[in-house]
Amino acid sequence: MLELAHPLDVMPQTSPLAAARDRRSMTVSQVAYRSGLTEEEIEWLEEGRLYRFPSQGAAAMAAVLYATGLGIDRYEARRLAGLPVSASVRVNARARLVVVGAVAALLSALAVMLLTPDLQPTRTRTVEGIPNASLVPPWKLKVSVENGNGDISWTRAVASRIGAMGYTIAKVGRADRFDYPASTVYYGAGGRDVGVRLARELSVTAQEAPGLSKQQLLVVVGPQTVAD
């Protein structure tokens, strides 16, 4: 596991949220001032780094504040999220409704679900016969997520997905190489059960690796695939 090296990561494309800000000719600092968020929090939202927020709820509320500062209405929120827009929504676009539900859906659908179509959580309630209740709760586990495919945006989306499941994200960085063929969850000695649980939640494989404790997990993110 190598230290984070930003210059070697593939630079992400402009996100729909950043594009919406650019269309208004607004800077990050201007949106931060209008929304009451920090510039760093604005960047987290625009780059899809939702795992940086202390909770999924905090990320959703930050999105509401962002939309308020940017002046995103219901029509634009649905369009950014790739959701169908009816004629009635177009007519009421000037209303500037309170977009709590729309923006929460935007962040959930755009920054997580639409970016991770093949990483849907399973409905498995046990890990090979062991009740989930007997395992260490997700929030007590530290998960490192590493970019093993060269796409930092995809890696951040997976990290946000894991964070939304209640796991503590320790770091998001670069793997030792960018040619991993598939995403894998790595666990340390004695941590097989929690490793397999996360792997099943992500619908990927799990494998033991040296250097990890029982309460540490490593997810190396492979290339994005399209679910059947």
Backbone hydrogen bonds in HBPLUS format (Angstrom, degrees):
<---DONOR---> <-ACCEPTOR-->    atom                        ^
c    i                          cat <-CA-CA->   ^        H-A-AA   ^      H-
h    n   atom  resd res      DA  || num        DHA   H-A  angle D-A-AA Bond
n    s   type  num  typ     dist DA aas  dist angle  dist       angle   num
A0008-LEU N   A0005-ALA O   3.19 MM   3  5.94 150.9  2.28 122.3 129.1     1
A0009-ASP N   A0006-HIS O   3.03 MM   3  5.33 159.2  2.07 113.8 120.5     2
A0019-ALA N   A0015-SER O   2.87 MM   4  6.11 154.6  1.93 153.2 161.4     3
A0020-ALA N   A0016-PRO O   2.94 MM   4  6.13 147.7  2.04 139.5 147.6     4
A0021-ARG N   A0017-LEU O   3.07 MM   4  6.42 150.0  2.17 144.5 152.4     5
A0022-ASP N   A0018-ALA O   2.87 MM   4  6.16 156.2  1.93 148.0 154.9     6
A0023-ARG N   A0019-ALA O   2.94 MM   4  6.20 149.7  2.04 146.8 154.3     7
A0024-ARG N   A0021-ARG O   3.03 MM   3  5.27 139.2  2.20 102.2 114.0     8
A0026-MET N   A0021-ARG O   3.32 MM   5  5.72 172.3  2.33 146.7 148.4     9
A0025-SER N   A0022-ASP O   2.87 MM   3  4.85 158.4  1.92 105.3 111.8    10
A0031-VAL N   A0027-THR O   3.13 MM   4  6.46 162.2  2.16 153.4 157.0    11
A0032-ALA N   A0028-VAL O   2.89 MM   4  6.08 157.1  1.95 150.4 157.7    12
A0033-TYR N   A0029-SER O   2.96 MM   4  6.13 154.3  2.03 142.6 148.8    13
A0034-ARG N   A0030-GLN O   3.05 MM   4  6.30 161.7  2.08 148.8 153.2    14
A0035-SER N   A0031-VAL O   2.90 MM   4  5.95 152.2  1.97 150.1 157.4    15
A0036-GLY N   A0032-ALA O   2.92 MM   4  5.68 138.2  2.09 143.3 151.6    16
A0042-ILE N   A0038-THR O   3.05 MM   4  6.41 152.0  2.14 148.4 156.2    17
A0043-GLU N   A0039-GLU O   3.05 MM   4  6.33 157.0  2.10 146.1 151.6    18
A0044-TRP N   A0040-GLU O   2.93 MM   4  6.27 149.7  2.02 145.9 154.8    19
A0045-LEU N   A0041-GLU O   3.08 MM   4  6.35 160.4  2.12 148.6 152.2    20
A0046-GLU N   A0042-ILE O   3.00 MM   4  6.25 168.3  2.01 154.5 157.7    21
A0047-GLU N   A0043-GLU O   2.91 MM   4  5.89 148.0  2.01 147.0 154.7    22
A0049-ARG N   A0044-TRP O   2.80 MM   5  4.71 140.4  1.95 147.3 149.6    23
A0048-GLY N   A0045-LEU O   3.25 MM   3  5.22 158.3  2.29 100.8 107.3    24
A0052-ARG N   A0049-ARG O   3.14 MM   3  5.88 167.2  2.15 118.7 122.8    25
A0053-PHE N   A0050-LEU O   3.10 MM   3  5.76 156.9  2.15 118.3 123.8    26
A0059-ALA N   A0055-SER O   3.11 MM   4  6.42 151.1  2.20 143.5 151.1    27
A0060-ALA N   A0056-GLN O   2.99 MM   4  6.28 155.7  2.05 147.6 154.0    28
A0061-MET N   A0057-GLY O   2.93 MM   4  6.19 161.1  1.96 152.1 156.8    29
A0062-ALA N   A0058-ALA O   2.93 MM   4  6.08 150.3  2.02 141.4 149.9    30
A0063-ALA N   A0059-ALA O   2.99 MM   4  6.23 146.0  2.10 141.5 150.7    31
A0064-VAL N   A0060-ALA O   3.03 MM   4  6.43 145.3  2.16 142.7 152.0    32
A0065-LEU N   A0061-MET O   3.02 MM   4  6.36 159.6  2.06 149.0 153.5    33
A0066-TYR N   A0062-ALA O   2.83 MM   4  6.06 153.1  1.90 146.1 154.4    34
A0067-ALA N   A0063-ALA O   2.89 MM   4  6.10 164.5  1.91 149.6 153.1    35
A0068-THR N   A0064-VAL O   2.95 MM   4  6.19 152.0  2.03 145.8 153.8    36
A0069-GLY N   A0065-LEU O   2.95 MM   4  6.19 161.0  1.99 149.6 154.1    37
A0070-LEU N   A0066-TYR O   2.90 MM   4  6.12 145.1  2.03 148.0 158.5    38
A0071-GLY N   A0067-ALA O   2.76 MM   4  5.72 126.9  2.04 138.6 152.0    39
A0072-ILE N   A0067-ALA O   2.98 MM   5  5.03 154.8  2.04 140.7 145.7    40
A0077-ALA N   A0073-ASP O   2.92 MM   4  6.10 160.5  1.96 155.4 161.7    41
A0078-ARG N   A0074-ARG O   3.03 MM   4  6.21 162.1  2.07 149.7 153.5    42
A0079-ARG N   A0075-TYR O   2.99 MM   4  6.22 154.4  2.06 146.6 154.5    43
A0080-LEU N   A0076-GLU O   2.81 MM   4  6.00 161.2  1.85 154.4 158.8    44
A0081-ALA N   A0077-ALA O   3.06 MM   4  6.21 147.7  2.17 141.2 149.9    45
A0083-LEU N   A0078-ARG O   2.82 MM   5  5.00 155.1  1.88 163.1 158.3    46
A0082-GLY N   A0079-ARG O   3.08 MM   3  5.09 154.2  2.15 100.1 108.1    47
A0089-VAL N   A0086-SER O   3.18 MM   3  5.32 125.3  2.50  97.0 110.1    48
A0090-ARG N   A0086-SER O   3.24 MM   4  6.65 151.3  2.33 144.7 152.1    49
A0091-VAL N   A0087-ALA O   3.02 MM   4  6.34 155.3  2.08 151.0 157.4    50
A0092-ASN N   A0088-SER O   3.16 MM   4  6.34 151.9  2.24 142.1 148.6    51
A0093-ALA N   A0090-ARG O   3.21 MM   3  5.09 164.2  2.23 106.0 107.8    52
A0095-ALA N   A0092-ASN O   3.05 MM   3  5.49 162.1  2.09 116.2 121.9    53
A0103-VAL N   A0099-VAL O   2.80 MM   4  5.65 166.8  1.82 147.9 152.2    54
A0104-ALA N   A0100-VAL O   2.99 MM   4  5.99 155.0  2.06 143.5 151.2    55
A0105-ALA N   A0101-GLY O   2.98 MM   4  6.11 155.6  2.04 143.0 149.8    56
A0106-LEU N   A0102-ALA O   2.82 MM   4  6.06 144.6  1.95 137.4 148.7    57
A0107-LEU N   A0103-VAL O   2.85 MM   4  6.12 166.8  1.86 158.1 157.6    58
A0108-SER N   A0104-ALA O   2.96 MM   4  6.08 164.1  1.99 146.9 152.2    59
A0109-ALA N   A0105-ALA O   2.71 MM   4  5.63 164.7  1.73 148.5 154.0    60
A0110-LEU N   A0106-LEU O   2.67 MM   4  5.40 154.8  1.73 143.5 152.5    61
A0111-ALA N   A0107-LEU O   3.05 MM   4  5.18 135.1  2.26 117.6 130.5    62
A0113-MET N   A0108-SER O   2.82 MM   5  6.13 169.0  1.83 165.3 163.3    63
A0114-LEU N   A0109-ALA O   2.53 MM   5  5.41 157.6  1.57 152.8 159.5    64
A0115-LEU N   A0112-VAL O   3.20 MM   3  5.27 127.3  2.49  97.5 111.5    65
A0116-THR N   A0112-VAL O   2.91 MM   4  5.96 122.4  2.25 146.6 161.9    66
A0116-THR N   A0113-MET O   3.21 MM   3  5.20 144.1  2.34  97.3 107.5    67
A0119-LEU N   A0116-THR O   3.22 MM   3  5.44 168.1  2.24 113.3 115.9    68
A0127-VAL N   A0130-ILE O   3.06 MM   3  5.10 160.5  2.10 139.2 141.9    69
A0130-ILE N   A0127-VAL O   3.07 MM   3  5.10 161.1  2.10 106.8 112.8    70
A0134-SER N   A0131-PRO O   3.04 MM   3  5.66 155.4  2.10 116.7 123.3    71
A0135-LEU N   A0132-ASN O   2.99 MM   3  5.36 162.0  2.02 114.1 120.1    72
A0140-LYS N   A0137-PRO O   3.02 MM   3  5.73 158.1  2.07 123.1 129.5    73
A0141-LEU N   A0138-PRO O   2.94 MM   3  5.35 163.0  1.97 117.2 122.8    74
A0168-THR N   A0141-LEU O   3.28 MM  27  6.03 149.4  2.38 166.9 173.5    75
A0142-LYS N   A0215-GLN O   3.03 MM  73  6.34 171.2  2.03 157.9 156.5    76
A0217-LEU N   A0142-LYS O   2.96 MM  75  6.27 158.6  2.00 155.5 156.4    77
A0143-VAL N   A0168-THR O   2.81 MM  25  6.03 169.0  1.82 169.0 172.4    78
A0170-ALA N   A0143-VAL O   2.80 MM  27  5.40 152.8  1.88 127.1 136.0    79
A0144-SER N   A0217-LEU O   2.92 MM  73  6.34 162.3  1.95 155.5 157.3    80
A0219-VAL N   A0144-SER O   2.79 MM  75  6.18 166.2  1.81 166.1 171.0    81
A0145-VAL N   A0171-LYS O   2.99 MM  26  6.35 167.9  2.00 157.6 160.4    82
A0173-GLY N   A0145-VAL O   3.02 MM  28  6.54 153.1  2.09 152.9 161.5    83
A0146-GLU N   A0219-VAL O   2.83 MM  73  6.21 163.3  1.85 156.3 161.4    84
A0221-VAL N   A0146-GLU O   2.89 MM  75  6.08 172.5  1.90 174.5 173.1    85
A0147-ASN N   A0173-GLY O   2.80 MM  26  6.13 154.1  1.87 141.8 149.0    86
A0175-ALA N   A0147-ASN O   3.09 MM  28  5.22 162.7  2.12 123.9 121.5    87
A0148-GLY N   A0221-VAL O   2.99 MM  73  5.15 136.7  2.19 135.3 144.9    88
A0180-TYR N   A0148-GLY O   3.02 MM  32  5.36 153.0  2.09 161.4 165.9    89
A0155-THR N   A0151-ASP O   3.14 MM   4  6.42 157.0  2.19 147.2 154.1    90
A0156-ARG N   A0152-ILE O   2.90 MM   4  6.09 158.4  1.94 147.8 152.9    91
A0157-ALA N   A0153-SER O   2.99 MM   4  6.22 150.0  2.09 143.1 151.5    92
A0158-VAL N   A0154-TRP O   3.03 MM   4  6.33 154.3  2.09 148.3 154.3    93
A0159-ALA N   A0155-THR O   2.96 MM   4  6.25 157.4  2.02 148.3 155.0    94
A0160-SER N   A0156-ARG O   2.88 MM   4  6.13 152.8  1.96 146.4 153.5    95
A0161-ARG N   A0157-ALA O   2.99 MM   4  6.24 148.1  2.10 141.5 150.4    96
A0162-ILE N   A0158-VAL O   2.94 MM   4  6.27 155.8  2.00 151.6 157.4    97
A0163-GLY N   A0159-ALA O   2.89 MM   4  6.12 160.5  1.92 149.2 154.9    98
A0164-ALA N   A0160-SER O   2.91 MM   4  6.09 147.2  2.02 142.6 151.1    99
A0165-MET N   A0162-ILE O   3.01 MM   3  5.18 141.6  2.16 100.7 112.2   100
A0166-GLY N   A0163-GLY O   3.00 MM   3  5.34 161.2  2.04 110.2 115.6   101
A0184-THR N   A0220-VAL O   3.03 MM  36  5.51 153.3  2.11 148.3 156.7   102
A0220-VAL N   A0184-THR O   3.01 MM  36  5.51 152.8  2.09 162.8 165.4   103
A0185-VAL N   A0205-THR O   2.92 MM  20  6.28 167.8  1.93 155.0 158.7   104
A0207-GLN N   A0185-VAL O   2.85 MM  22  6.30 146.5  1.96 159.4 168.1   105
A0186-TYR N   A0218-LEU O   2.63 MM  32  4.95 168.8  1.64 159.0 162.8   106
A0218-LEU N   A0186-TYR O   2.96 MM  32  4.95 164.0  1.99 144.6 147.8   107
A0187-TYR N   A0207-GLN O   3.10 MM  20  6.40 146.2  2.22 136.8 145.4   108
A0209-ALA N   A0187-TYR O   2.80 MM  22  5.82 153.5  1.87 159.5 161.3   109
A0191-GLY N   A0188-GLY O   2.94 MM   3  5.29 156.4  2.00 135.4 135.2   110
A0195-GLY N   A0191-GLY O   3.01 MM   4  6.11 151.3  2.10 151.0 160.1   111
A0196-VAL N   A0192-ARG O   2.81 MM   4  5.99 161.9  1.84 158.6 162.3   112
A0197-ARG N   A0193-ASP O   2.97 MM   4  6.15 150.2  2.06 140.4 149.2   113
A0198-LEU N   A0194-VAL O   3.12 MM   4  6.32 165.8  2.14 145.1 147.2   114
A0199-ALA N   A0195-GLY O   2.99 MM   4  6.16 158.8  2.03 145.4 152.2   115
A0200-ARG N   A0196-VAL O   2.87 MM   4  6.05 154.5  1.94 148.8 154.7   116
A0201-GLU N   A0197-ARG O   2.97 MM   4  6.24 149.8  2.06 145.5 154.5   117
A0202-LEU N   A0198-LEU O   2.98 MM   4  6.24 139.4  2.15 145.3 155.9   118
A0203-SER N   A0199-ALA O   2.79 MM   4  5.77 111.2  2.27 133.5 151.9   119
A0204-VAL N   A0199-ALA O   2.87 MM   5  5.02 165.6  1.89 144.7 148.4   120
A0216-GLN N   A0213-SER O   3.23 MM   3  5.20 159.4  2.28 111.4 109.5   121
